[in-house]
C-alpha cells in the first residue's frame, strides 16, 4: 500500500513538472529580456503544486464530492484571485525585480497573455485533481463493494450448513428411533457430508463432480427414511466434472424437494437432473406437490438465499425459473460457469 502511494505521488509530481515546464513559453519573452527566470514564474509554479494538492486532498473530497458545491466554487474563486495576484504582490516587494505591477501596466497585451495562460494552467490543475479524486473514490467504492459482497456470500453460505445438518439429523433420528439397521450406514454418510461441508464452502469454487457427489450422498441418506412408494430419479449427464461451481448452491433445491415432495400415504415422485456441456450447467428439480404439507417461511428464506448468491456469484450469467405446473413444483437453473465472480 505504501509503495503504491509513493508511485502515485511520483506520477503526480512528474505531471506537475511537465505542466510547469510548459509555462516557460509564456515567460520566454521576459527571460530573453532580463536574462533569468522571473520571480513571478517561480512563485506561480510553487502555487500550482500547492493548489493541486489542496484540491486533491482537501477541497474536492471534502466539499465537491460531499455536495457542498457552493462552498467549493467560493474556494475556487478565492484561490484563483490568490493565484493571479499573490505573485504580483510579492514581486512588488522587490523594486529591482521585473514583472511588477508597474511592469504589467506598461504592456497590457503581455498582462492579458500571461493571466490567460495562468488561468489555463490553474484550470488544468483543478481538472486533474478532480479526476484523480473521482478515480480514488471509484476505486474505494469498488473495494468496499467487493468486501461487502464477500462478507455477504460468507454469511449466505454459513446459513446453508445448519439447515443441511438439521435435515440430515432428522433422517438419522428417524432410523435410530425405529432401530433400523441402516442407521450406522447413515451416520457414515453424514460424516462424509459433514467433512465436505466443513471444507468446501470455504472455497469460492469447487469441482462440479464434488458438488454432485455430495448431493448424491444426501439423496442416499434421504432414501433411508422415505416410504417405498416415493420414486426418486437422478439423471447425471456431465461431460467434465472438473468444471468449477459455487459450493452448496444446488443442495437447497434438493432439500426442498425431499421436505415438501414426500408423502407417507400416497405415491410421489422426485426427479433431479444434472446436465453440463462445454461451460454451461443445467440443473432441474421436480417434485410432486403434496397438498397437506404446508410450506414454512424457511422455504422462502432458503430460495431467496440461493437467488441472492446467484446474483452475487453469477451476475447476468444465470437463469433461475421456479414454477408450479400440473401438480408439480419445478426448479430450472442454467449457469454459465465461465463468468463466475468467485
KOLLOKOL-939769 format. One line per field, with one value per residue (C-alpha): residue number from 0; residue in one letter; z, x, y. Coordinates in steps of 0.001 Angstrom, whole numbers, plus 524288, in hexadecimal, padded with zeros to 5 digits. Example, Ala and Ser with C-alpha at 12.3 -4.5 7.8 and 13.67 -1.06 7.14 Angstrom:
# residues 2
marvex (0_1) .
semar (A_S) .
Z (81E78_81BE4) .
X (8300C_83566) .
Y (7EE6C_7FBDC) .
//
This chain:
# residues 342
marvex (0_1_2_3_4_5_6_7_8_9_10_11_12_13_14_15_16_17_18_19_20_21_22_23_24_25_26_27_28_29_30_31_32_33_34_35_36_37_38_39_40_41_42_43_44_45_46_47_48_49_50_51_52_53_54_55_56_57_58_59_60_61_62_63_64_65_66_67_68_69_70_71_72_73_74_75_76_77_78_79_80_81_82_83_84_85_86_87_88_89_90_91_92_93_94_95_96_97_98_99_100_101_102_103_104_105_106_107_108_109_110_111_112_113_114_115_116_117_118_119_120_121_122_123_124_125_126_127_128_129_130_131_132_133_134_135_136_137_138_139_140_141_142_143_144_145_146_147_148_149_150_151_152_153_154_155_156_157_158_159_160_161_162_163_164_165_166_167_168_169_170_171_172_173_174_175_176_177_178_179_180_181_182_183_184_185_186_187_188_189_190_191_192_193_194_195_196_197_198_199_200_201_202_203_204_205_206_207_208_209_210_211_212_213_214_215_216_217_218_219_220_221_222_223_224_225_226_227_228_229_230_231_232_233_234_235_236_237_238_239_240_241_242_243_244_245_246_247_248_249_250_251_252_253_254_255_256_257_258_259_260_261_262_263_264_265_266_267_268_269_270_271_272_273_274_275_276_277_278_279_280_281_282_283_284_285_286_287_288_289_290_291_292_293_294_295_296_297_298_299_300_301_302_303_304_305_306_307_308_309_310_311_312_313_314_315_316_317_318_319_320_321_322_323_324_325_326_327_328_329_330_331_332_333_334_335_336_337_338_339_340_341) .
semar (X_X_X_X_X_X_X_X_X_X_X_X_X_X_X_X_X_X_X_X_X_X_X_X_X_X_X_X_X_X_X_X_X_X_X_X_X_X_X_X_X_X_X_X_X_X_X_X_X_X_X_X_X_X_X_X_X_X_X_X_X_X_X_X_X_X_X_X_X_X_X_X_X_X_X_X_X_X_X_X_X_X_X_X_X_X_X_X_X_X_X_X_X_X_X_X_X_X_X_X_X_X_X_X_X_X_X_X_X_X_X_X_X_X_X_X_X_X_X_X_X_X_X_X_X_X_X_X_X_X_X_X_X_X_X_X_X_X_X_X_X_X_X_X_X_X_X_X_X_X_X_X_X_X_X_X_X_X_X_X_X_X_X_X_X_X_X_X_X_X_X_X_X_X_X_X_X_X_X_X_X_X_X_X_X_X_X_X_X_X_X_X_X_X_X_X_X_X_X_X_X_X_X_X_X_X_X_X_X_X_X_X_X_X_X_X_X_X_X_X_X_X_X_X_X_X_X_X_X_X_X_X_X_X_X_X_X_X_X_X_X_X_X_X_X_X_X_X_X_X_X_X_X_X_X_X_X_X_X_X_X_X_X_X_X_X_X_X_X_X_X_X_X_X_X_X_X_X_X_X_X_X_X_X_X_X_X_X_X_X_X_X_X_X_X_X_X_X_X_X_X_X_X_X_X_X_X_X_X_X_X_X_X_X_X_X_X_X_X_X_X_X_X_X_X_X_X_X_X_X_X_X_X_X_X_X_X_X_X_X_X_X) .
Z (80000_803A6_7F704_7EEE6_7F5C2_7F286_7E441_7E376_7E9BD_7DFF0_7D478_7D951_7DB56_7CD97_7C7CA_7CF3A_7CABD_7BCA2_7BEBB_7C49F_7BA07_7B01B_7B73C_7B2E8_7A592_7ABD1_7B2AC_7A7B3_7A2D1_7B0A2_7B283_7A5C2_7AA24_7B7CA_7B66C_7C18A_7C5C5_7CBAA_7D9F5_7D5D7_7CE58_7D9D6_7E327_7D97B_7D812_7E6C5_7E80E_7DD91_7E586_7F22D_7EC36_7E562_7F23A_7F92C_7EF47_7EEE0_7FD7D_80352_7FAFE_7F107_7FA54_805B8_7FE4C_7F02B_7F200_7FE13_7F708_7FC24_7EE80_7F2BC_7FC7B_7F2B8_7E87D_7F2A8_7F58B_7E6FE_7E566_7F117_7EC8C_7DED6_7E44C_7ECEC_7E18A_7D891_7E1FE_7ECB8_7E3AF_7DF7C_7ED9C_7F17D_7E5C3_7E978_7F606_7EDB3_7E5A8_7DD85_7D966_7CBF1_7CA56_7D4B3_7D42B_7CD3A_7C375_7C05D_7BEE0_7B453_7ABF0_7AC95_7A1F7_7A9BC_7B5E4_7AF2E_7A8F9_7B5AF_7BDAE_7B392_7B366_7C23B_7C2A9_7B8EB_7C132_7CD6A_7C65C_7C251_7D043_7D53E_7CB12_7CD3A_7DBF5_7DA66_7D13D_7DA7B_7E614_7DE8E_7DA7A_7E8A2_7ECFA_7E2A2_7E692_7F4CD_7F1AE_7E983_7F475_7FEB1_7F5D4_7F3BA_8025D_804D5_7FA80_80034_80DE5_8091E_801B9_80DDE_815C5_80B8C_80AA8_81969_819FB_81168_81AE7_826A4_81D66_8176F_824B6_82A20_81ECD_81F2B_82DD7_82C2F_822A9_82BB4_83768_82FE6_82D5B_83B46_84102_8390A_83C1F_82DBD_82A8A_82051_82AA7_82B10_81C52_81D57_827AF_81ECC_81392_81C98_820B7_81285_81004_81C0E_81792_80AAA_81148_81A3B_80F59_80237_805BA_809C4_7FB6B_7F186_7E75E_7E7C9_7DD5A_7D86B_7DAB1_7E93F_7EA44_7E322_7EBB9_7F7D5_7F2D3_7EF88_7FD8E_8027E_7F9B2_7FE3E_80C4C_80995_802E1_80FB6_815F6_80B04_8081F_7FD0F_7F53B_7F32A_7E68B_7E589_7D83F_7D682_7C900_7C78F_7BA27_7BCBD_7B303_7BBC3_7CA81_7CCB5_7C8FB_7D425_7DAFB_7E75E_7F2B7_7F972_7EEFD_7EA47_7F6B9_7FBF9_7F053_7F2C3_8014D_7FDE7_7F4FB_7FF80_80A2A_802DA_7F80D_80003_804F4_80ED8_8099E_7FAF5_7F01A_7EC77_7E33C_7E3A2_7D778_7D7AB_7CBAD_7C9AA_7BBE7_7B8D5_7ABBD_7A801_7B312_7B529_7C04E_7C023_7CC87_7CDCB_7D9E8_7D907_7E44C_7E5D0_7EDC9_7FA1B_7FDBF_80C50_80E2C_81145_80DA0_81806_8170E_816E9_808E8_80443_80BD7_805EA_7F814_7FA12_7FF7D_7F320_7EA47_7F10D_7F00A_7E190_7DFCC_7E6E4_7E0E4_7D354_7D016_7C2B0_7C093_7C5FB_7C3F9_7CF7B_7CC3B_7D717_7D3F4_7D77E_7CC78_7CBF8_7DA36_7DA13_7DFD6_7D61C_7D719_7CB0C_7CC50_7C16B_7C46C_7BBB2_7C3C6_7BC3F_7C266_7D0DD_7D9A9_7E3DC) .
X (80000_80AFD_81213_805E3_8043B_81252_8105F_8042E_80B85_816A3_80D25_80627_81319_817BC_80B03_80C4F_81A66_8161A_80AFF_813D8_81DFC_813D3_81210_81FA7_819B9_811F3_81DAB_82746_8270C_82990_834DF_83B14_839F1_83F74_84811_84229_83574_82C47_8287B_81A3E_81BF4_8226B_8179B_80D0E_8130F_813B6_8057F_80196_8076B_80143_7F3CE_7F3EB_7F5FF_7EC66_7E1E9_7E584_7E665_7DCF5_7D3CF_7CF2A_7CCA0_7C796_7BF5A_7BC60_7BA83_7B231_7A8D9_7ADB0_7AEB5_7AC61_7B790_7C006_7BDC6_7C0C0_7CD94_7D0B7_7CE07_7D663_7E1A4_7E0CC_7E247_7ED9E_7F415_7F337_7F6CF_7FF48_80B34_8098D_80854_8149D_81C09_8181F_81FDF_82C28_82D3C_838AD_83164_82AE1_81C98_8171F_80A20_81040_81669_80939_802EE_80CC7_80892_7FA29_7FBBF_80616_7FDB1_7F1D9_7FA26_8007E_7F40B_7ECBD_7F799_7F7F3_7E948_7EA8D_7F502_7ECDB_7E120_7E977_7EE0A_7E017_7DAEE_7E5A2_7E3BE_7D519_7D753_7E16C_7D83A_7CCF0_7D598_7D98B_7CB5A_7C767_7D276_7CEA5_7C060_7C42C_7CCCD_7C22C_7B815_7C105_7C321_7B48E_7B188_7BB9C_7B61E_7A82F_7ABF7_7B290_7A643_79D7C_7A611_7A6B7_797D2_79770_79F11_795AC_78A4A_79118_794F8_78739_78128_78B7D_78A4A_77B9E_77DD7_7874A_77E6B_77380_77C2A_78117_77379_76EC8_77B54_77E3F_78ACE_78DEC_79091_79F6C_7A016_7988A_7A1E9_7AD68_7A6F6_7A466_7B2AA_7B709_7AD72_7B1C2_7BFD3_7BBE4_7B3E6_7BF2F_7C949_7C35C_7BA9F_7C6DC_7CAB3_7C4D1_7C3A0_7C424_7C435_7B699_7B930_7BB38_7AE82_7A6FB_7AD33_7A8F0_79AF9_79AE9_79ED4_79409_78A2F_78EBA_78D0E_77F4E_77BA0_77DD5_7723F_76880_75DD2_75F60_7546A_75CB2_76462_7712A_777B0_78502_78AC2_798CF_79DAB_7AA62_7B583_7BF90_7BE6C_7CA09_7C1F5_7C1F8_7B561_7B1DA_7B0B8_7A3DD_79C4D_79377_790BB_785EF_77D51_77F80_77CAC_7703A_76BD1_76D95_76793_75B36_75A45_7592B_74C58_74AB9_73D77_73DDC_74786_75053_75B63_76807_77022_77DC6_78632_793ED_79834_7A53C_7ABCB_7B65E_7B574_7A6C7_79FE2_79170_78AEB_77CF4_7754A_76719_75EF2_750B1_748D8_7434D_7372D_7375D_74560_74597_751E7_75850_75FA5_76C32_76972_76865_774A7_77C2E_777FE_77AEE_78825_78B84_78609_78E62_79AA3_7980F_79727_7A40A_7ABEB_7A5CB_7A05F_799DD_79ECB_793C8_7855F_77D40_76F68_7666F_7587A_74D21_74704_73DB7_73F6F_74E43_75791_76293_76F9F_777F0_78545_78EFC_79C6E_7A76B_7B2ED_7BC9A_7B7F4_7B8EF_7BD73_7C204) .
Y (80000_80953_80617_808E7_81601_81995_815FF_81E80_829CF_82874_8282D_8345B_83B58_837FD_83CFD_849A9_84B62_84982_85314_85D56_85B76_85F6D_86C3D_8707C_8734E_87E31_88411_881BD_88FB9_894D6_88B71_89008_89E2E_89C91_8908A_88885_88204_88C32_88B28_88B92_87ED1_877F4_87C1E_877F3_86A6E_868AD_86CC7_862F6_857DF_85CB9_85EBA_85189_84A5D_85352_84FE5_8417E_83ECD_848BC_850D9_846D9_83B5C_84382_84D65_849D6_83B28_83D63_84686_8539C_85951_86762_8677D_86043_86ADA_87547_86E6E_86DA2_87C2A_87FC4_87731_87CF9_88ABB_8867D_87F8E_88B64_8963C_89066_88F0F_89D47_8A1A5_89A56_89F92_8AD74_8ABDD_8AB02_8B7A1_8B2D0_8A68B_8A658_8A31E_8AC3A_8B35E_8BEE2_8B583_8AF97_8BCE4_8C03F_8B4C0_8B134_8A6F0_89FAF_8A0EB_89AD6_89042_88C22_88C71_88477_87A5D_879CF_877AE_86C8F_86605_867C1_861D2_8562E_85446_85556_84BD2_841CC_84258_8400D_83488_82EC1_8302F_82A13_81EB1_81C7D_81CEB_81300_809E9_80B3E_8085D_7FC8B_7F770_7F95B_7F300_7E74C_7E5F6_7E742_7DD01_7D3BC_7D57C_7D385_7C73D_7C1F9_7C472_7BE3A_7B222_7B0ED_7B0ED_7A4BD_79C3B_79C4D_799F6_78E32_788B5_78A1D_7828E_777E1_775E9_774A5_7697F_7626C_76495_75DF3_7521C_750F7_752AD_74706_73F60_73E4D_736E2_7410A_74B73_748E3_74A4D_756F4_75C12_758F7_76038_76BB7_76B9A_76C94_77781_77F11_77DF0_78407_78EA0_79250_79331_796B6_7A255_7A99A_7A9AE_7B2E1_7A815_7993A_78E8E_78B87_77D0C_77F78_786EA_77C3D_771C4_7792F_77A27_76B9F_7686E_7713D_76A64_75CFC_7617A_76650_7599E_7528B_75965_75BC8_751BB_7480B_74E23_75A66_75958_760D7_761CD_76812_76A65_76EF5_772FD_77A30_77A32_780BD_77F3B_78844_7942C_79DEC_7A1C2_7A920_79F6E_79C02_7A339_79838_790A0_799B2_79628_787A3_7893B_7906F_7855C_77AFC_78343_786EB_77CD2_77056_76AB6_75FC9_75BC4_75DBB_75B65_766B4_76968_77130_77354_77952_77BA5_780FF_784A4_78AFD_78CD7_79674_7A050_7A09C_799BF_79673_791C6_78CF6_78902_784EA_77FD9_77CA2_78658_78024_78812_78507_7898C_797F5_79F3D_7A78D_7B467_7AC81_7A88E_7B68D_7BA38_7AEE0_7B231_7C0A6_7BCBE_7B539_7BFD8_7CA0F_7C1AB_7BFD1_7CE89_7D06A_7C551_7C472_7D1F8_7D21B_7C441_7BBF5_7B953_7B491_7B06B_7AB8E_7A7F9_79F2F_79779_78BDB_7885A_78948_79325_79543_79C32_79EA1_7A4BE_7A7A7_7AD4B_7B1DD_7AD0F_7B574_7C210_7BF0C_7CA28_7C08A) .
//
